[in-house]
């Protein structure tokens, strides 16, 4: 069959071998995202207001370095600590679900100071009366005898910058302490301080809090100190770890927290994989039944596509997230789209009288431009998702992008090699296929006024609903506050839960059952970024028998930023599609495509709002994917319109468009059917965590079919008529 063919086969074998090598064994080669294995993500904001201009530029980099040292000692497997912007740091801790301990280790500034306690009783009395003398601080200290206040010199005699070691020790009564060792200069200074101040109290201050203030009994020449303060062994261990890693150059505050319990992650894995297998199986069964031999070829290509995608994920070190599984399943449906476009073209060429080999060659050639255009528009939205998305949304964008590239390789290259092999050994290759939708002659554009009216009514109803619900439309990512998912060991009445939250001061809480009611799981949303009160109420209702499955704490600044990013992402997607379609066709086609996209977006948001669901980050990901995907069918029809305009130069433009819609009707329905099958599997079997995402996609796919026929093409006809 020639050298060229052999090189193609060798390329496929090499790609398969590399993919297998990259991801096998998958348990070691493919990283699970936080939403699949449980863990935490914290976004920290560095308070650099009191730093000089030069130090401010370096502060965030130093914070990243110090937190990484702390986490490495903490023993977290494959943590991710990255700088975001100029003053934010993102910390991902897979497998860590002890929220308070993790936040203590990551967020503590660990600024250690040694300060003398004033022995001037008159100054102490003055401080007790509320008049703190200049150059002093009046601070509380907790010890074995209770709480008291001490007057300290503001100036520190020694700081933690001279610290070289810190470890857990135990006092005379068996209590846990933190042992300190200073460097040469620090030991010399500590010796001098203790020698000159025998009989006085020396306060040990960490981040502004006095932990202890022992009396100096004798000079300490060896540079060793002790911090005591009623620590548990675990607290002493964590504090020594933090001190060893060093103090942060500036205080940090947690502006975003996302925690997923390990059991919830395992449940998400099981349901996500189950839904993915069902969706894949539906496609694998449909293709051979409907397209016969070409369908079998497509299934072989799809199997290798899955192999390539897993290999790519492992090779790039990408983490597989729950939306990533959805992206994987969705890209299978989109991979089938390319096969459908090719097979439908092959069918037309075969019906036109061409030989099997001629029909195959012409089918691939004529379908290529539509496949390229539709996939590039989806990649465009995926790139925008990656740039503006966070956490799992980035995982979805990566999986979808790699999936599209792998699907184009399998659909265009691999299946073509298989067809060439089969047709070489059998010149009269049987290319018969089923045909549910035959040649149609519907006058679609005659009813475009009715379509305009229908769209106007639905869009108006959706907009009114969105405006009426207001902030009820928005999830905690866009409003700020706290979302907690709690599973109780026993049945809890929702009214009792609401009453308990109100008594705790959390008024206006939104409470919903999550998943199956028999699971006794609730989603609780409050405006305050506070989980302690929620946990206190849960403990009272269930006698402490509950699990905090998931926590999202979003600060106001983060929610504002996410809202802006979402709006920018939608706007940039629309602009990118407008420019690309305008370049590939003409500006009227581009304008019609973008109007159809806006129509689909508002339509989907409206129906979504009518269902009572909330808009969250996965919803935005679904909307952007719909924008990229719904233009696919539109481009396929536009591509046929462009071809027919060359063949029917004297025909009325409306007739050309109407004929093009009829000619591409079967592939418009079939391409959408495959992704609807896979998305329906996600919706029915993917679990509550992915239900909103799948629901949004289903709405978008159905409205995409409608808008391709009745909106985009109608607008072009009316624009051309004028």
C-alpha positions in Angstrom: 0.0 0.0 0.0 3.0 2.3 -0.1 5.5 3.9 2.2 3.1 6.7 3.1 0.5 4.3 4.4 3.2 2.4 6.4 4.3 5.6 8.1 0.7 6.3 9.1 0.4 2.9 10.7 3.7 3.3 12.5 2.6 6.7 13.8 -0.6 5.2 15.2 1.3 2.3 16.9 3.8 4.8 18.4 0.9 7.0 19.7 -0.8 3.9 21.3 2.4 2.7 22.8 3.2 6.2 24.3 -0.3 6.6 25.7 -0.1 3.2 27.4 3.3 4.0 28.8 2.1 7.4 30.0 -1.0 6.4 32.0 -0.3 2.8 33.1 -0.9 2.0 35.9 -3.6 4.7 36.1 -3.6 4.7 39.9 0.0 6.0 39.9 0.0 8.0 36.7 -3.3 10.0 36.8 -3.8 12.5 39.6 -7.2 12.8 41.1 -8.5 16.3 41.7 -9.7 17.4 45.2 -13.3 16.8 44.4 -12.5 13.1 43.6 -10.2 12.2 46.5 -11.1 14.8 49.0 -9.0 17.6 50.3 -8.8 21.4 50.6 -8.1 24.4 48.5 -7.3 27.7 50.2 -6.8 31.1 48.5 -4.7 33.4 50.7 -4.4 37.1 50.4 -1.1 38.7 51.5 -1.4 41.9 53.5 1.5 43.8 52.2 0.2 47.3 53.2 2.9 47.8 55.8 5.8 46.6 53.7 8.1 48.8 51.6 7.7 48.9 47.8 10.8 46.6 47.2 9.7 44.1 49.9 6.1 44.1 48.7 7.1 42.7 45.3 9.0 39.9 46.9 6.5 39.2 49.7 4.1 36.8 47.8 7.0 34.8 46.4 8.4 34.4 49.9 5.0 33.3 51.2 4.8 30.6 48.5 8.2 29.3 49.4 7.6 29.3 53.2 4.2 27.6 52.9 5.7 25.0 50.6 8.3 24.2 53.2 5.6 23.9 55.9 3.4 21.7 53.7 6.4 19.5 52.8 7.1 18.9 56.5 3.4 18.3 57.1 3.6 15.3 54.8 0.9 16.1 52.2 1.3 14.1 49.0 1.5 16.1 45.8 0.4 19.5 47.1 0.0 22.5 44.8 1.1 25.9 46.0 1.1 28.6 43.4 1.1 32.4 43.1 -2.1 33.9 41.7 -1.8 37.5 40.7 0.4 39.8 42.7 -0.9 39.2 46.3 -2.8 35.9 46.2 -1.5 32.3 46.9 -3.5 29.2 46.0 -2.8 26.1 48.2 -4.3 22.7 47.3 -3.9 19.9 49.8 -5.1 16.6 48.4 -6.4 14.1 51.0 -6.3 16.7 53.8 -9.8 17.2 55.5 -8.7 18.4 58.9 -9.7 22.0 58.1 -8.7 23.8 61.2 -5.3 22.1 61.5 -4.5 22.8 57.9 -5.5 26.4 58.1 -3.4 26.9 61.2 -0.3 25.5 59.5 -0.8 27.4 56.3 -2.2 30.7 57.6 -0.2 31.4 60.8 2.3 34.2 60.3 4.7 32.6 63.0 6.3 35.9 63.9 8.2 35.0 67.1 9.3 37.6 69.6 10.9 37.7 73.1 9.9 40.8 75.1 10.5 41.8 78.7 7.7 42.2 81.1 7.7 45.6 82.9 8.4 45.4 86.7 7.2 49.0 87.3 4.0 48.6 89.4 3.0 52.2 88.8 3.1 51.7 85.0 1.2 48.4 85.4 -1.5 50.2 87.4 -1.8 52.9 84.8 -2.3 50.3 82.1 -5.0 48.6 84.2 -6.8 51.9 84.2 -6.8 52.0 80.4 -3.8 54.4 80.0 -1.1 52.3 78.3 2.2 54.1 78.6 4.1 54.9 75.4 6.5 52.2 74.3 4.5 49.4 76.0 1.9 46.8 75.2 -0.8 45.4 77.5 -1.5 41.8 76.7 -3.3 38.8 78.1 -1.6 35.5 78.9 -3.1 32.1 79.8 -1.3 29.9 82.2 -2.0 27.0 84.6 -3.3 29.5 87.2 -5.8 31.2 84.8 -5.8 34.4 82.8 -3.9 37.6 83.6 -2.6 40.7 81.8 1.0 41.8 81.5 2.7 45.1 80.5 5.4 44.3 77.9 8.1 46.4 76.3 7.0 47.1 72.7 10.5 46.5 71.4 11.5 42.8 71.0 14.9 41.8 72.3 15.1 38.7 70.1 13.0 37.4 67.1 12.5 34.1 65.3 14.8 35.1 62.5 17.7 33.6 64.6 15.9 30.3 65.0 17.5 27.2 63.5 15.6 24.3 65.1 12.3 23.7 66.8 11.0 20.4 68.1 8.5 18.9 70.6 9.6 18.4 74.2 7.9 17.7 77.5 7.9 19.6 80.7 8.3 18.4 84.3 4.6 17.6 84.5 4.5 15.8 81.2 3.0 18.7 79.3 4.0 19.2 75.7 6.3 22.1 74.9 8.2 23.5 71.9 12.0 23.5 72.3 14.0 26.1 70.5 17.6 26.4 69.2 19.0 29.7 68.1 22.0 30.3 65.7 25.3 31.6 66.9 24.3 35.3 66.9 20.9 34.4 68.5 22.5 32.3 71.2 24.9 35.1 72.0 22.0 37.6 72.2 19.9 35.2 74.3 22.8 34.6 76.7 23.1 38.4 77.1 19.3 38.9 77.6 19.0 36.2 80.3 22.2 37.3 82.1 21.1 40.9 82.3 17.5 40.2 83.4 17.7 37.5 86.0 14.6 37.6 88.2 12.4 39.3 85.5 9.7 37.8 83.3 10.5 37.2 79.6 7.3 37.0 77.5 7.3 34.6 74.5 5.0 36.2 71.9 3.9 34.5 68.7 1.8 36.5 66.2 1.0 39.0 68.9 -0.2 36.4 71.4 1.7 35.8 74.7 2.1 32.0 75.1 4.1 32.2 78.3 6.1 34.6 80.4 8.5 32.6 82.6 10.8 34.2 85.2 14.5 34.1 84.2 16.2 32.1 86.9 19.6 32.0 85.4 21.6 32.9 82.3 21.1 30.5 79.3 24.4 30.3 77.4 23.5 27.4 75.1 21.0 29.3 72.9 18.1 27.0 73.8 14.6 28.2 74.8 11.2 26.7 75.6 7.7 27.7 74.6 5.0 26.3 76.9 1.3 27.1 76.8 -1.0 24.1 77.5 -0.3 22.5 74.1 -1.5 19.1 73.0 1.4 17.0 71.5 -0.2 17.6 68.0 -0.4 21.4 68.6 3.2 21.5 69.8 4.3 19.4 66.7 2.5 21.8 64.3 3.9 24.9 66.0 7.5 23.5 65.9 6.9 22.7 62.2 5.7 26.2 61.5 8.7 27.8 63.4 11.2 25.6 61.5 9.8 26.7 58.2 10.1 30.4 59.2 7.8 33.3 59.6 5.8 34.7 56.8 7.0 38.1 55.6 3.5 39.6 56.0 0.2 38.4 57.5 -2.2 36.4 55.2 -5.9 36.0 55.4 -8.0 33.2 53.9 -10.3 34.7 51.3 -11.6 31.4 49.9 -11.8 27.9 51.3 -13.1 24.7 49.6 -13.1 21.4 51.4 -14.4 18.1 50.1 -14.6 15.1 52.4 -13.0 11.8 51.4 -16.2 9.9 51.4 -17.9 12.4 49.2 -14.9 12.2 46.8 -15.2 8.4 46.6 -18.9 8.6 45.9 -18.2 11.2 43.2 -15.7 8.9 41.6 -18.0 5.9 41.6 -21.0 7.8 40.2 -18.9 9.8 37.7 -17.2 6.7 36.3 -20.5 4.8 36.3 -22.1 7.5 34.3 -19.1 7.8 32.0 -19.2 4.1 31.2 -22.9 4.1 30.5 -22.6 7.2 28.2 -19.7 5.6 26.4 -21.5 2.3 26.0 -24.6 4.0 24.6 -22.4 5.6 21.9 -20.5 2.3 21.2 -23.8 0.5 20.7 -25.5 3.2 18.6 -22.7 3.7 16.0 -22.5 0.0 14.7 -26.3 -0.4 14.8 -26.9 2.8 12.7 -23.8 3.0 10.5 -23.0 -0.7 10.3 -19.4 -1.2 9.1 -18.4 2.5 9.2 -19.9 2.5 12.8 -17.5 -0.4 13.7 -14.6 1.6 12.3 -15.8 4.6 14.4 -15.9 2.5 17.6 -12.3 1.4 17.0 -11.3 5.0 16.5 -13.2 6.0 19.7 -11.5 3.3 21.7 -8.1 4.5 20.6 -9.3 8.1 21.3 -9.9 7.2 24.9 -6.5 5.7 25.2 -4.9 8.9 23.7 -6.8 11.1 26.1 -5.8 9.2 29.2 -2.2 9.2 28.0 -2.3 13.0 27.3 -3.8 13.7 30.8 -1.0 11.7 32.4 1.7 13.1 30.2 0.7 16.7 31.0 0.4 15.9 34.7 -3.2 17.1 34.6 -5.5 16.3 37.5 -8.8 14.4 36.7 -11.7 16.2 38.3 -15.4 15.5 38.4 -16.1 18.2 35.7 -13.1 16.6 33.9 -14.9 13.2 33.8 -17.9 15.1 32.4 -15.5 16.7 29.8 -14.2 13.2 29.0 -17.7 11.9 28.4 -18.7 15.0 26.5 -15.7 14.8 24.2 -16.6 11.2 23.3 -19.9 12.6 22.0 -18.1 15.3 20.2 -15.7 12.8 18.7 -18.7 10.9 17.3 -19.8 14.2 15.8 -16.9 14.2 13.4 -17.6 10.6 12.4 -21.2 11.5 11.8 -20.2 14.4 9.5 -17.8 12.2 7.6 -20.2 9.2 7.3 -23.1 11.4 6.1 -20.9 12.9 3.5 -19.7 9.4 2.4 -23.4 8.4 2.1 -24.1 11.4 -0.2 -21.1 10.6 -2.4 -22.0 7.0 -2.6 -25.6 7.9 -3.5 -24.2 10.1 -6.2 -22.7 7.0 -7.9 -19.1 7.1 -6.7 -17.1 4.0 -5.9 -16.4 3.1 -2.3 -12.9 4.4 -2.4 -14.0 7.6 -4.2 -16.8 8.1 -1.7 -14.5 7.7 1.2 -11.9 10.1 -0.1 -14.6 12.7 -1.0 -16.4 12.3 2.3 -13.3 13.0 4.3 -12.3 15.9 2.1 -15.7 17.7 2.1 -16.3 17.2 5.9 -12.9 18.5 6.9 -13.7 22.2 6.9 -16.9 21.8 9.0 -15.0 19.5 11.5 -12.1 22.0 11.8 -14.3 25.0 12.2 -16.6 23.5 14.8 -13.8 22.0 16.9 -11.7 25.2 16.8 -14.6 27.2 18.2 -15.0 24.7 21.1 -11.3 24.8 21.8 -11.5 28.6 21.8 -14.1 28.5 24.6 -12.0 25.8 26.4 -9.0 28.1 26.4 -11.0 30.9 27.8 -12.4 28.6 30.5 -8.8 27.6 31.5 -7.7 31.2 31.7 -10.6 32.5 33.7 -11.7 29.3 35.6 -10.5 28.0 38.9 -10.0 24.6 40.4 -12.2 21.9 38.8 -13.2 24.2 36.0 -9.6 24.3 34.8 -9.6 20.5 34.9 -12.7 20.5 32.8 -11.1 22.9 30.3 -7.9 20.8 30.1 -9.8 17.5 29.6 -12.1 19.0 27.0 -9.3 20.6 25.0 -7.1 17.5 25.0 -10.3 15.4 24.2 -11.1 17.6 21.1 -7.5 17.3 19.8 -7.5 13.5 20.4 -10.9 13.2 18.8 -9.8 15.0 15.7 -6.8 12.7 15.4 -8.9 9.6 15.8 -11.8 10.7 13.7 -9.9 12.2 10.8 -6.6 10.2 10.8 -7.1 6.8 12.4 -10.5 6.0 10.8 -9.2 7.1 7.4 -6.3 4.6 7.7 -8.7 1.9 8.6 -11.0 2.7 5.7 -7.9 2.8 3.3 -6.9 -0.7 4.6 -10.4 -2.1 4.1 -11.0 -0.5 0.7 -7.5 -1.7 -0.5 -8.4 -5.3 0.2 -12.0 -4.9 -1.1 -12.6 -2.2 -3.8 -16.3 -2.7 -3.5 -16.4 -2.2 0.3 -20.0 -2.3 1.6 -20.8 1.2 2.9 -24.5 0.7 3.5 -25.9 2.6 6.5 -29.2 3.0 8.1 -31.2 6.1 7.3 -33.9 7.1 9.7 -34.3 10.6 8.3 -34.4 10.6 4.5 -34.6 13.5 2.0 -36.8 16.2 3.5 -38.4 19.2 1.9 -39.6 21.2 4.9 -40.2 24.9 4.4 -38.5 25.7 7.7 -38.0 29.4 6.9 -41.6 30.0 6.1 -42.4 29.8 9.8 -39.6 32.0 11.0 -42.0 34.7 12.3 -43.6 32.1 14.6 -40.1 31.0 15.7 -39.2 34.6 16.5 -42.4 34.9 18.5 -41.7 31.7 20.4 -38.2 32.7 21.2 -39.3 36.1 22.3 -41.9 34.7 24.7 -39.5 32.1 26.3 -36.6 34.6 26.5 -38.9 37.2 28.1 -40.2 34.7 30.6 -36.7 33.6 31.4 -35.4 37.1 31.9 -38.4 38.0 34.2 -37.7 34.9 36.3 -34.0 35.7 36.5 -34.8 39.3 37.6 -37.5 38.1 40.0 -35.3 35.6 41.8 -32.4 38.0 42.0 -29.6 36.7 44.2 -31.5 33.4 44.6 -30.2 32.6 41.1 -26.6 32.7 42.2 -24.5 30.2 44.1 -22.2 31.1 46.9 -19.3 31.5 44.4 -21.0 34.7 43.1 -22.6 36.0 46.3 -19.9 35.3 48.9 -20.6 33.5 52.1 -20.5 29.8 53.2 -21.9 26.6 51.7 -21.7 23.5 53.9 -22.8 20.0 53.0 -23.6 18.0 56.1 -24.6 14.3 56.4 -26.3 13.3 59.7 -26.2 9.8 61.1 -29.9 10.0 61.9 -32.9 11.8 60.5 -33.0 15.5 61.2 -36.1 17.7 60.6 -35.3 20.7 58.3 -37.4 23.0 60.5 -35.3 22.1 63.5 -32.2 22.7 61.5 -33.4 26.1 60.4 -34.5 27.1 63.9 -31.1 26.1 65.3 -29.3 28.2 62.7 -31.5 31.2 63.5 -30.8 30.9 67.2 -27.1 30.8 66.4 -27.5 34.1 64.6 -27.5 32.7 61.1 -30.7 34.2 59.8 -31.8 33.9 56.2 -30.0 30.5 55.8 -30.9 28.6 52.6 -31.4 24.9 53.4 -31.9 22.2 50.8 -31.9 18.4 50.9 -29.0 16.9 48.9 -29.4 13.8 46.9 -31.6 11.0 48.2 -33.5 12.2 51.3 -32.8 8.9 53.0 -29.1 9.9 53.1 -30.0 12.7 55.6 -27.7 15.2 53.7 -28.3 18.9 53.6 -26.8 21.9 51.8 -26.7 25.0 54.0 -25.9 28.4 52.6 -25.4 31.5 54.7 -24.2 35.0 53.9 -21.4 34.9 56.6 -18.1 33.2 55.8 -18.5 31.1 59.0 -18.7 27.4 59.5 -18.1 27.1 63.2 -21.7 28.1 64.1 -23.1 25.7 61.5 -21.0 22.8 63.0 -22.2 23.8 66.5 -25.8 23.6 65.5 -25.3 20.3 63.7 -23.6 18.9 66.8 -26.5 19.9 69.0 -29.1 18.3 66.7 -27.4 15.0 66.1 -25.4 14.6 69.4 -22.2 15.1 67.4 -23.0 12.3 64.9 -22.5 14.1 61.6 -20.0 14.5 58.9 -19.0 17.8 57.2 -18.8 16.5 53.6 -18.0 19.7 51.9 -17.3 23.4 52.7 -17.1 26.4 50.4 -16.2 29.7 52.1 -16.0 32.5 49.6 -15.1 36.1 50.6 -16.7 39.1 49.1 -13.6 40.1 47.1 -13.4 36.6 45.6 -17.1 36.4 44.6 -16.8 39.8 42.9 -13.7 38.6 41.1 -15.4 35.4 40.0 -18.4 37.3 38.8 -16.2 39.6 36.7 -14.3 36.7 35.3 -17.5 34.8 34.4 -18.8 37.9 32.5 -15.5 38.5 30.8 -15.3 34.8 29.8 -18.8 34.9 28.2 -18.0 38.1 26.4 -14.6 36.9 25.1 -16.1 33.7 23.9 -18.7 35.6 21.9 -16.1 37.9 20.5 -13.8 35.1 19.6 -16.5 33.2 17.8 -17.7 36.4 16.0 -14.2 37.0 14.7 -13.5 33.4 13.7 -16.8 32.8 11.9 -16.5 36.2 10.3 -13.1 35.3 9.0 -14.2 31.8 7.7 -17.5 33.0 6.2 -18.6 36.6 6.2 -19.7 39.1 8.8 -23.4 38.5 8.3 -22.9 34.8 9.0 -20.8 35.7 12.1 -23.4 38.1 13.4 -26.2 35.6 13.0 -24.1 32.9 14.8 -23.4 35.2 17.7 -27.1 36.3 18.0 -28.0 32.6 18.0 -25.4 32.0 20.8 -26.8 34.9 22.9 -30.3 33.4 22.2 -29.1 30.0 23.4 -27.3 31.4 26.5 -30.3 33.5 27.7 -32.7 30.7 26.8 -30.7 28.2 28.9 -30.3 30.6 31.8 -34.0 31.3 31.7 -35.1 27.6 31.8 -32.4 26.9 34.4 -33.8 29.7 36.6 -37.3 28.5 36.1 -36.2 25.1 37.5 -35.2 26.7 40.7 -31.5 25.8 40.4 -28.6 28.0 41.3 -25.9 29.3 39.0 -22.4 28.1 40.1 -19.0 27.6 38.4 -19.9 24.3 36.8 -23.0 26.0 35.3 -20.8 28.7 33.8 -18.5 26.0 32.4 -21.6 24.3 30.9 -22.8 27.6 29.3 -19.4 28.3 27.7 -19.3 24.7 26.4 -22.7 25.1 24.9 -21.6 28.4 23.3 -18.7 26.5 21.7 -20.8 23.5 20.8 -24.0 25.1 19.6 -22.1 27.0 17.0 -20.9 23.6 15.6 -24.3 22.7 14.1 -24.7 26.3 12.8 -21.3 26.1 11.1 -22.2 22.7 9.5 -25.3 24.3 8.0 -23.4 27.5 7.0 -20.8 25.3 5.3 -23.5 23.7 3.2 -25.0 27.1 2.4 -21.6 28.3 1.2 -21.3 25.2 -1.0 -24.8 25.5 -2.4 -24.4 29.2 -3.2 -21.7 28.2 -5.6 -23.9 25.6 -7.3 -27.2 27.6 -7.2 -26.0 31.1 -8.3 -29.4 32.1 -9.7 -31.6 30.7 -7.0 -33.3 32.8 -4.4 -31.1 33.0 -1.2 -34.0 31.8 1.0 -34.4 28.7 -1.1 -30.6 28.0 -0.9 -30.7 28.2 2.9 -33.8 26.1 3.2 -32.4 23.4 1.0 -29.1 23.5 3.0 -31.1 23.0 6.3 -32.9 20.0 4.8 -29.7 18.5 3.5 -28.0 18.8 6.8 -31.0 18.0 9.0 -30.1 14.3 9.6 -26.6 15.2 10.7 -27.8 18.1 12.8 -30.0 15.7 14.7 -27.6 12.8 14.8 -24.6 14.9 16.0 -26.7 16.3 18.8 -28.1 12.9 19.6 -24.7 11.4 20.5 -23.8 14.2 22.9 -27.4 14.1 24.3 -27.0 10.4 25.0 -23.7 10.9 26.9 -25.0 13.9 28.8 -28.2 12.2 29.7 -26.1 9.4 31.3 -24.3 12.1 33.3 -27.7 13.6 34.3 -29.3 10.3 35.4 -26.4 8.5 36.9 -23.6 11.0 37.6 -24.9 11.9 41.1 -26.1 15.2 42.6 -22.6 16.8 42.4 -22.8 16.9 38.6 -26.5 17.1 38.1 -26.7 20.9 37.6 -23.9 20.8 35.0 -25.6 18.0 33.0 -29.0 19.6 33.2 -27.6 22.8 31.8 -25.9 20.9 29.0 -29.1 19.1 28.1 -31.1 22.3 27.8 -28.3 23.9 25.7 -28.1 20.9 23.3 -31.8 20.9 22.6 -32.1 24.6 22.2 -29.0 24.5 20.0 -30.8 22.3 17.5 -33.8 24.7 17.5 -31.6 27.8 17.1 -29.5 26.3 14.3 -32.6 25.8 12.2 -34.9 28.6 13.2 -32.7 31.4 14.6 -29.3 31.6 12.9 -30.4 30.8 9.4 -33.6 33.0 9.7 -31.4 36.0 10.7 -29.1 35.5 7.7 -32.1 35.3 5.3 -33.6 38.5 6.7 -30.3 40.3 6.6 -29.6 39.2 3.0 -33.1 40.3 2.0 -32.4 43.8 3.1 
